[in-house]
Amino acid sequence: MLVRIQMEEIKKLDPSYTDWIPKNAVEAIGLFYKKKELGQIKWDDVDITFRELARGLDQSEFNTFVRWITNPSCVEVGSETDCFPANGFVERENSVRTDQTPPSRSLQEDEKCPV
């Protein structure tokens, strides 16, 4: 058993070896970046990759991993670097329309509805 654990740790040192199951959030994040550098992650398969990385994590490590997925830069809510205000609402100029009627379109403009 001890030899198997040591061999697994040695294999992880290989920059191209990604066929292992992370046991904690730090290993899962490291494996994500390793796969990313090797070009093994496609944008369309990111959710599948996250599930594969999380399959060996216990609940507390999984929660840590999810916090990293949702906030990888560890930006505190409401801080200077946060792009959203602490109350969750973004104030915009002219956010309320003065005339509440929707713009009208004539039927001739709609190619799907011949006149």
Backbone torsions as a table, in degrees:
resi	resn	phi	psi	omega
1	MET	NA	-43.6	-179.4
2	LEU	-62.8	-40.2	179.6
3	VAL	-65.3	-40.0	179.7
4	ARG	-62.8	-42.9	178.7
5	ILE	-63.8	-43.0	179.8
6	GLN	-64.8	-40.8	179.9
7	MET	-65.0	-38.6	178.3
8	GLU	-63.3	-42.2	178.2
9	GLU	-65.1	-37.5	177.9
10	ILE	-66.7	-41.3	178.8
11	LYS	-61.8	-36.6	-178.9
12	LYS	-63.4	-23.1	179.2
13	LEU	-72.0	-21.9	177.9
14	ASP	-67.3	122.6	-177.2
15	PRO	-61.4	-20.7	-178.0
16	SER	-102.5	0.8	-178.2
17	TYR	-89.8	115.7	-179.3
18	THR	-128.5	11.1	-175.2
19	ASP	-95.4	65.0	178.0
20	TRP	-147.4	159.6	-177.4
21	ILE	-103.1	118.5	179.2
22	PRO	-63.7	144.2	179.7
23	LYS	-103.8	-12.9	176.2
24	ASN	-145.0	171.0	-175.0
25	ALA	-64.1	-36.6	-179.9
26	VAL	-63.0	-43.7	177.5
27	GLU	-64.5	-39.6	-179.4
28	ALA	-64.4	-42.2	178.7
29	ILE	-67.3	-42.3	177.3
30	GLY	-62.0	-41.3	178.6
31	LEU	-67.2	-36.1	176.3
32	PHE	-58.7	-49.6	-179.9
33	TYR	-65.6	-34.9	177.9
34	LYS	-64.2	-46.0	178.3
35	LYS	-64.7	-37.5	179.4
36	LYS	-63.7	-44.4	179.1
37	GLU	-63.7	-32.9	-179.9
38	LEU	-83.6	-2.5	179.5
39	GLY	75.2	23.7	-178.7
40	GLN	-88.5	-4.4	-178.4
41	ILE	-110.3	122.6	174.9
42	LYS	-100.6	145.2	-177.3
43	TRP	-55.3	-40.5	-178.1
44	ASP	-69.0	-17.8	-176.0
45	ASP	-110.5	16.2	-177.4
46	VAL	-62.3	-40.8	-179.7
47	ASP	-63.9	-38.1	177.7
48	ILE	-66.4	-40.9	178.8
49	THR	-61.8	-44.5	178.6
50	PHE	-61.1	-40.5	178.5
51	ARG	-64.8	-41.2	178.2
52	GLU	-63.4	-40.1	-179.6
53	LEU	-69.1	-30.7	-175.7
54	ALA	-89.7	-5.2	-171.8
55	ARG	-64.4	-24.3	-178.9
56	GLY	-103.1	8.4	-176.1
57	LEU	-90.7	143.1	172.0
58	ASP	-78.8	177.1	-171.8
59	GLN	-61.5	-43.1	-178.5
60	SER	-67.7	-40.6	177.5
61	GLU	-68.1	-36.8	176.9
62	PHE	-61.9	-43.1	178.2
63	ASN	-61.7	-40.4	176.6
64	THR	-63.0	-43.4	179.2
65	PHE	-62.4	-42.7	179.1
66	VAL	-65.4	-40.2	176.2
67	ARG	-60.4	-37.8	177.9
68	TRP	-68.2	-41.7	179.8
69	ILE	-59.2	-44.6	-175.8
70	THR	-81.2	-19.3	-178.5
71	ASN	-150.9	71.1	-174.6
72	PRO	-65.7	-21.4	-180.0
73	SER	-93.2	0.2	-179.8
74	CYS	55.5	44.1	178.0
75	VAL	-78.4	127.3	178.8
76	GLU	-76.3	141.4	-180.0
77	VAL	-63.2	131.2	178.8
78	GLY	81.6	2.9	-179.8
79	SER	-79.0	173.5	-179.8
80	GLU	-59.6	-35.5	-177.0
81	THR	-85.8	-7.1	178.7
82	ASP	-73.9	132.1	-178.7
83	CYS	-84.0	-8.3	177.5
84	PHE	-118.2	143.2	178.9
85	PRO	-70.7	162.0	-176.3
86	ALA	-62.5	-31.0	-179.1
87	ASN	-78.8	-8.6	176.5
88	GLY	88.4	-2.4	-178.2
89	PHE	-109.8	135.4	178.0
90	VAL	-101.7	118.9	178.2
91	GLU	-80.0	133.0	178.8
92	ARG	-129.1	146.7	172.8
93	GLU	-74.4	144.2	178.4
94	ASN	57.5	33.9	-179.0
95	SER	-76.5	-21.6	178.4
96	VAL	-105.0	127.0	178.4
97	ARG	-76.0	141.6	179.4
98	THR	-76.0	-39.4	174.9
99	ASP	-100.8	124.3	-174.0
100	GLN	-88.5	3.7	178.7
101	THR	-86.1	137.7	179.2
102	PRO	-68.8	151.3	178.5
103	PRO	-62.7	140.4	-177.5
104	SER	-89.6	147.8	175.8
105	ARG	-128.4	137.5	176.1
106	SER	-79.2	156.7	-179.2
107	LEU	-65.2	-23.5	-178.8
108	GLN	-69.8	-22.8	179.9
109	GLU	-74.9	-19.6	-174.9
110	ASP	-91.7	114.2	-178.3
111	GLU	-70.3	-18.6	-177.7
112	LYS	-86.8	-12.8	-177.6
113	CYS	-122.0	84.2	-178.3
114	PRO	-66.1	146.0	-178.7
115	VAL	-91.3	NA	NA
